[in-house]
């Protein structure tokens, strides 16, 4: 990751029990996102109940807009709303500072 500032898109969601191709499409979206101009990286977690959070990192707001409107991503968004998520929320934040800790080996 570069030094700040950059942007984070934080996607929190509750999955439905249905998989119906979710995992394969999620992998494809990560592959596609990583090819987009301005993409910096991603962190994702999901618990046993289906509650998850994905943070993707971008150089600027225009890169985020382009990704939001990318045709295959728009299709995935529609599939998510129609069956894979019971709810979700998206937050877009500017990262101003990063603090790190690494334990001594």
Secondary structure, DSSP 4 states (H G I P E B T S, - for coil): -PSSPEEEEEEEEEE-S--TTHHHHHHHHHHHHHTSTTEEEEEEEE-TTSEEEEEEEESSHHHHHHHHH-HHHHHHHHHIIIIIEEEEEEEEEEE----------
